[in-house]
Amino acid sequence: MSEARARLLSTASRLFYAEGLHSVGIDRIIATAGVTRATLYRHFASKDDLLVAYLTQSDEMLRSRVAVVRGSGEPTEDVIRAVAAAIAEDIQRPGFRGCAFLNAAAEYPDPAHPVHRAVIEHRDWFLATVEELFAETGKPDAGPAARHFVMLRDGAMAAGCLADPQVVCETFLRGVEGLLVYRSRDDLKEALRQQA
């Protein structure tokens, strides 16, 4: 990647995440990155292309982080915990504004738009990855467990910039631990029956 492209993408990514996709214009990106309009359009044919590059870069970073954890040799339950812990760390970092992908989907709700398609591609990968991990633990209901994990993550990402992030993360991690403890729906039903 050329230095100009990297600078443009870094600048745009920072601005898009902090201020929103629609609110940051091309002129602002050009001025902040210190490049010419011709340079921007040499690397990105349109703002939509730049937005998709921003999401693709975020997706690649998350895939890389998950791959490192998966390759650690730890038991799968601990890999799931590590993925959840990384999410909790992100929520508690300064400047956290929620999930870049959920924010993008809110701004680009049209399923045919390239930005929305980039969001769905990322989410499909993440759900499939989490389902694979739960299946590796021997869970007979890996699909529902994975969907529950993603739902917990989405809620934590939304709440993390609206409420005390530490409490949000504790709640999220407790929910993930609950998913790991229960091996099946029957276990869950039995635990609920015992609590009644």
N, C-alpha and C positions, 0 to 999 in steps of 0.2 A: 504494500500500500504506500503510495507516495506521501510525502510529508504534508502537502497541501490537503489531500483527501483526508488524512488522519486528523489534521487540525480542524477541518470542516466538520467531520463526523463527531469529534470530541466536543466541539463547541455546540453543535446542534443538539447532541444528546443531553448535555448539561442543561441547556435552555429548555428543550422539550420537556424534560422530566420536571424541572423546577417550575415552569410557567404554563405548560400545556401545549398541545400540538397546534391547535388553531391560533392561539394567541401569539406565537412566535413566527414572525415573517421572515422571508428570505433576506430582506435588507438588513434586518437585525443580525442574522447569522453571518452575513458577509462582513458587516462592520466589526462584529465581535471577534471573528476569526482573522480579520485583517487580510482578506483576499479580495480579488475582483469578482464581479458577477460572472465574467467569462470563465474564471477558474472554477467557480461553483458549478456552472453548467457543463463544464468539461468533465467533471466527476459525477454529477448527478443531473440527469435529464430534466427532473422536475422536483418540486417539493415532496410530492408523493414518493419518489425514489429515495429521497433523503430520509423521509419518515420510515420507510421500509428498511433502509440500511440501519437506522437507529434501533429498530426492533430486532433486526437480524443479529446485530452485534450483541444486544442484551440476551437474546436467545442463546447465542454461541457461548457467552460467558457462563450462563446458567448450566448449559449442557456440560461444559468443561468442569464446573464445580461438582456436578453430580457424578461425572465419570471418575474424578479423583477419589471421591468418597466410595464409589462402588468398587474401585480398584484397590482399596485399602486392605482387603483381606479380612475385614471385620465381619462378624456375623450379620446377616441381613437385617435383623431387628435393630442392630446398632447403626447400620447404614441408614435406615429409615429415620432413626432418632437424629442422626447427624444432618440429614437433609432438613428435617424440621428445625434443628438448632440453627442451621445457616439462615433459614427463613426468619427465625426469631431475631437473629443478630442484625439482619437487614432492617427489620422493622424498628429496631432500637437505635439505628445509626442517625446522626444529625442530618437534618434535611430530608428525612423520609417523607414522601408524599404519596404513599400507596404503591400499588403494583403498576409498573409501566404498561403492562399489557391490558389490565382492566381499565386503566385510564384511557388508553388508546381506543379500546372497544367502545367506551362511553362517548368518545368524540367522533368515532367513525362507525356508527351502527349498521351501515349498509353492508350486508354479507358479501356483496360483490366487489367492494372496494379493496384495493391491494393492502391497505393498512389493516383492515378487519381480517382479511385472509391470513396475513402474517401473524396476527394474534391467535387465530384459530389453529394454525399450524403449530405454534408454540404450545398451546394448551393441549392439543391432541398428543404431542410428544410427551408432555409432562404427565398427563393422566396415564398414558401407556407405560411410562417408566415406573410410576408409582405402583401401578397394577402388577407389573413384572416383579417388583420388589416384594409386594405382599404375597404374590404367588410363591416366591422363593422361600417364604417363611412357612409354607405349608397351609396357609389360610385357605379354607375351601370357598370362602366368599371374597376373593381378592378384588374382584370388580367393584362390588359395593364398598369395600374398605377403601379402595383407591379413590372412588368418587367422594367418599366421606372426608378423606384426607384433603382433597383438593377444595372441597367446600369449606373445611376448617381453615385452610390456608387463605382462601379468598376472603373469608370473614375477618381473619386476623389482619390481612393486608388493608382492608377497608377501615377497620377499627383502629389500627395502629397509628393513624394520623389524626384520629378524632378523640381518642381517649388515652389514658396512661399506657404507653407502650409496654411497660414492664408487666402490668396486669394482663394486658392483651396477650402477651407472649406466654405468660404462665398458664393462662387458660388454653391457648392453642396447644402448648406442649402437653398439658394434661389430657386434652382430647386425643392427641396422637398416641399417647401412652395407653389410653383406653382402647384404641383400635388394635394395639399390639397385644393387649392382655386377652381380649375376647377372641377365641379361635373360630367361632361360628355364630350364626343367629341364635341357635339353640342355647349357646353359652350366655349370650346377651339376655335372652328371655329368662333363663334361669336366674341370672344375677338380678334382674329387675324383680322377679317373683320373690327372691329372698329379701330384697329391700322393702317390699310391700308389707 
